[in-house]
Each structure stands twice: as C-alpha cells, then as structure tokens.
Amino acid sequence: MKRKYFLVILVLVTAMLLVGCNGINTPTNIVSANFVITDWEQNYYEYSEEWSDYVYVYYEVENTGNVEIDYYKVYLTVTCIDGSKYYDWTNGLSVGVGHKYSDYTMVNVAGKRAVSVEITDWELTHFTW
C-alpha cells in the first residue's frame, strides 16, 4: 500500500516539475474599441438665416477586446467654416464583448456653421473587482 502512495506521489511531483509555471495560462485582459461617427447634423434656420448653436453627433462604439468596457469617454472636435474648433467629450457605460452601441451627443459651436466632426481620442476602462 505504501508503494502505491509513493508511486502516485512520484508521478504527481514529476508531472508538476515537467509542467512548471509555463503550463499555467494567465488570461490577458484586452480592452479595445472602435469608434465611428455615423452621422452629424446642424440645423439652419431660414427665417433668421442663422445656424443652430449645437451640432448633433451620432456615433457608434464597438467593443473589439476580450473583456467588457465598463466605462468609456470619447473626445470630439468640430471644425467650423471660419477655421475655429470646438472641443467636447461624452461618455457611456457597459459595452459587452463583441457588441456595438449607438448614441449621440451635442457640441456647442456658438451658432457657427460646422464643416467637419472628428473623434480625436478615447479612454476605455474595465474594472476588475
């Protein structure tokens, strides 16, 4: 009986030595996303011949990582016809792995006509509780 225990222990110790630390896979959390502006618009009021103060920016975020995005912050720049730039940011919560989320925000341009909108940066957060 002692011999069986000895052989079992010997096999287990040998297996552990052969596997070592390389046999343990530590998962890597990849937090990444794609952001795309799907549309933007600014109202023009013909009766007063003025552009609205706000540009509506419609965007989409797609989680391309392997963990949930618990919080994101996206930075926007609106360029107006006179060359001035207006900066703003928006945020959101909980985008699952492989999922897309659509949302919109408004950027105040003080009544100037917008000619372009771009996403300039973003921050992603995954909480490991």
N, C-alpha and C positions, 0 to 999 in steps of 0.2 A: 504494500500500500504506500509506504514511504517512497518507493521508487517511482510510482505513478505521479505523485505530487512533485517529486523532484523533476521528472521529465516535463510535466506541464509547465512548471515554473521556468525551466530552462528554455523551453520553446517560446514562452511569452517574453522573457528577457531578450532572447535572440531576435525575435520579431521587433521589439521596441528599439533595439540597437540598430537594426537594419533600416527601419523606417525613419528614425530620428525626427528632428524638427521639420525636415523637408516634407514629410508626409502630412503635415497639418496645414491645411489651406486657410489662410486668413482672408476673409472677404474684404474686398476693396470697395468702398462707397464712392461711386462716381456721380457727382451732382453736376448735370449739364442740361442745357436747354437751347432751343432755337426760338428766337423772337422775330416776328414778321409783322409789318404794318400791312393790314389787308385793305384799308381804305382811310381816307381822311376827307373832311369837308369843312367849308366855311360858308356861312350864309352871306348873301349880298342883298341889301335892302334897296330895291329900286326907287321907292318913294323918297328916300332920303339920300340915295346914292352913297351909301356907306357899307363897309364890311363889318360883320359882327365882331365883337371883342374876342370870341372864342373859336378855336379850331377844334373840331371833334376828331379824335384819332382812334381808329379801330385797329386792334392788334390781336395777335394770336401767340400764345406761348405753348411750345411742345416740349414735354419732358423727354430728353434723349438719354438720360442717365439710368442708373440701376437702383435708385432709391427715390422716394417721394420728395418733391420740392415742398417743404413746409411753408416757406415764405420767399417771395421774390420782390425785387424792386427794379423797375426799368426806367431809364433816363431818356428823355426825348428832347430834340432840338427842332424848332420850327423856324425856317428862314422866310423872311418877308421880302416883298418886291423891292424895297429900298435897301436891302442888304442887312437889315437888323436881324438879330437872332434872339429867340425867346426859349428859355430852358425850363423844363419842368420834369417831374417824375411821378410815377404812380406805383402801386404795389398790389400784391394779391397773395392768396393763401392756397395751399393744398392742391398741387398738380401731381396726379399719380403717374407712376412709371408708364411711359408709352402713350399717355393721354395728352390731348390738346385742350386748351382753354381759351375761349374768346372773350374779350372785354373791350371797353372803350374808356377814354378819358378826355378831358378838355384842357387845352392850353390857352391861357390868356395872351393875346397878341396886341392888345390895346387898340383894336379897330384897324390894324394894318392888314393889307392883303397878303396872305400866305402863299408861297410858291413851292415850298417843299417841307416835308416832315421826315425826320430820320430818328432811328434808335441809335443812341451813341454809346450806351453801356448798360449793364445789368448786374445785379447781385443775386445770388441764389443761396438759400440756407436750408440745410437738412439737420433737424435736431436729432441727436442720439441720446435718448432718455435713459 
